[in-house]
Amino acid sequence: MALERALAVRLRFGRLLRAWYRAHHRDLPWRKTRDPYRILVSELMLQQTPVSRVMLRYGEFLERFPTLDALARARPARVMEAWAGLGYYARARNLHRLARTVAESGAPATLPGDAAALRSLPGVGAYTAGAVASFAFEQREALVDTNVARVVRRVFGPELDVTRGGDRRRIWEVARALLPRTGRATYVHNQALMELGALVCTARVRHCGRCPVRSVCATYEADRP
């Protein structure tokens, strides 16, 4: 049901979503670059850490380690020191291991633009691979984090349960079905989905009165008198 609904309103949903994003998106530093390394750092930092805290450490980390090569050459203690305050230090260890893995393959160290190749790197899962491929290389790749999963479920499949593996796979299917035709449009589309979940369709409150896609939202329709 969720996939069929998504296919039926895909174009309208995308137009409404991207128009809202262009008018209301936050000015975040990682949205001002297409450098895959800088995007990777931001995506790993943002996992389970508030944006406000990442804003404090993102620039400092990149000043210390401006490239993958610089990170690969660093001692583990320095990487942990630069990550201080962000928590979940396994992310920093994986990032350091990734940098060394890529650096061993050639110089200068560069990240692959293909999502499948990115997933082969230490600490890179489906979401992170999709994010780097989409935001750095403008690839037509889906990504599903907590915010995106919430938006997709509420708009297209309120019956889905994100704690069930089969339903999570359906949410990914819907996210792929919603992708625009071009990689450039996909960049905006993916950023907009994440932003909508962060600012409007939040975990605690559904701000339906200011949601740009409420006209196609199954949850909003079900809640109307």
Backbone hydrogen bonds, N-H to C=O, Kabsch-Sander energy under -0.5 kcal/mol:
donor,donor_aa,acceptor,acceptor_aa,energy
5,R,1,M,-2.5
6,A,2,A,-2.2
7,L,3,L,-2.4
8,A,4,E,-1.7
9,V,5,R,-1.5
10,R,6,A,-0.8
13,F,9,V,-3.0
14,G,10,R,-2.5
15,R,11,L,-2.2
16,L,12,R,-2.4
17,L,13,F,-2.5
18,R,14,G,-2.5
19,A,15,R,-2.0
20,W,16,L,-1.9
21,Y,17,L,-2.2
22,R,18,R,-2.1
23,A,19,A,-1.1
24,H,20,W,-1.8
25,H,21,Y,-2.1
28,L,26,R,-1.2
31,R,28,L,-1.8
32,K,29,P,-1.6
33,T,30,W,-0.5
39,I,35,D,-2.3
40,L,36,P,-2.5
41,V,37,Y,-2.5
42,S,38,R,-2.0
43,E,39,I,-2.5
44,L,40,L,-2.4
45,M,41,V,-2.3
46,L,42,S,-2.3
47,Q,43,E,-0.6
47,Q,44,L,-0.7
48,Q,46,L,-0.7
49,T,46,L,-1.1
53,R,50,P,-0.5
54,V,50,P,-2.0
55,M,51,V,-2.6
56,L,52,S,-0.7
57,R,53,R,-0.9
57,R,54,V,-0.7
58,Y,54,V,-2.9
59,G,55,M,-0.5
61,F,57,R,-2.6
62,L,58,Y,-2.0
63,E,59,G,-1.7
64,R,60,E,-1.7
65,F,61,F,-2.5
71,L,67,T,-2.1
72,A,68,L,-2.7
73,R,69,D,-1.8
74,A,70,A,-0.7
74,A,71,L,-0.8
78,R,75,R,-0.9
79,V,75,R,-1.6
80,M,76,P,-2.4
81,E,77,A,-2.0
82,A,78,R,-2.1
83,W,79,V,-1.4
84,A,80,M,-0.6
84,A,81,E,-0.9
86,L,83,W,-2.0
91,R,88,Y,-2.0
93,R,89,Y,-2.1
94,N,90,A,-2.5
95,L,91,R,-2.4
96,H,92,A,-2.4
97,R,93,R,-2.4
98,L,94,N,-2.8
99,A,95,L,-2.4
100,R,96,H,-2.1
101,T,97,R,-2.3
102,V,98,L,-2.7
103,A,99,A,-2.5
104,E,100,R,-1.6
105,S,101,T,-0.5
105,S,102,V,-1.2
106,G,103,A,-1.0
118,L,114,D,-2.3
119,R,115,A,-2.1
120,S,116,A,-0.6
120,S,117,A,-0.9
121,L,118,L,-1.8
124,V,121,L,-1.7
125,G,123,G,-0.7
129,A,125,G,-2.5
130,G,126,A,-2.1
131,A,127,Y,-2.6
132,V,128,T,-2.6
133,A,129,A,-2.4
134,S,130,G,-2.3
135,F,131,A,-3.2
136,A,132,V,-2.0
137,F,132,V,-0.9
137,F,133,A,-0.6
138,E,134,S,-1.0
139,Q,133,A,-2.4
141,E,139,Q,-2.0
149,A,145,D,-2.7
150,R,146,T,-1.9
151,V,147,N,-2.1
152,V,148,V,-2.8
153,R,149,A,-2.5
154,R,150,R,-2.5
155,V,151,V,-2.7
156,F,152,V,-2.6
157,G,152,V,-0.9
157,G,153,R,-1.5
160,L,157,G,-2.5
162,V,160,L,-0.5
164,R,161,D,-2.1
168,R,164,R,-2.3
169,R,165,G,-2.0
170,R,166,G,-1.6
171,I,167,D,-2.2
172,W,168,R,-2.0
173,E,169,R,-2.1
174,V,170,R,-2.5
175,A,171,I,-2.5
176,R,172,W,-2.3
177,A,173,E,-2.2
178,L,174,V,-1.7
179,L,176,R,-1.1
186,T,182,T,-1.8
187,Y,183,G,-1.8
188,V,184,R,-1.2
189,H,185,A,-2.6
190,N,186,T,-2.9
191,Q,187,Y,-2.0
192,A,188,V,-2.6
193,L,189,H,-2.3
194,M,190,N,-1.9
195,E,191,Q,-2.3
196,L,192,A,-2.7
197,G,193,L,-1.8
198,A,194,M,-1.6
199,L,195,E,-2.4
200,V,196,L,-2.2
201,C,196,L,-2.8
202,T,200,V,-1.5
202,T,205,V,-1.2
207,H,200,V,-2.1
207,H,205,V,-0.8
208,C,206,R,-1.7
210,R,207,H,-1.5
211,C,208,C,-1.4
214,R,211,C,-1.0
216,V,213,V,-1.7
217,C,214,R,-1.2
218,A,155,V,-2.4
218,A,216,V,-0.5
219,T,154,R,-1.8
221,E,217,C,-2.2
222,A,218,A,-2.2
223,D,219,T,-1.6
224,R,220,Y,-0.8
224,R,221,E,-0.6
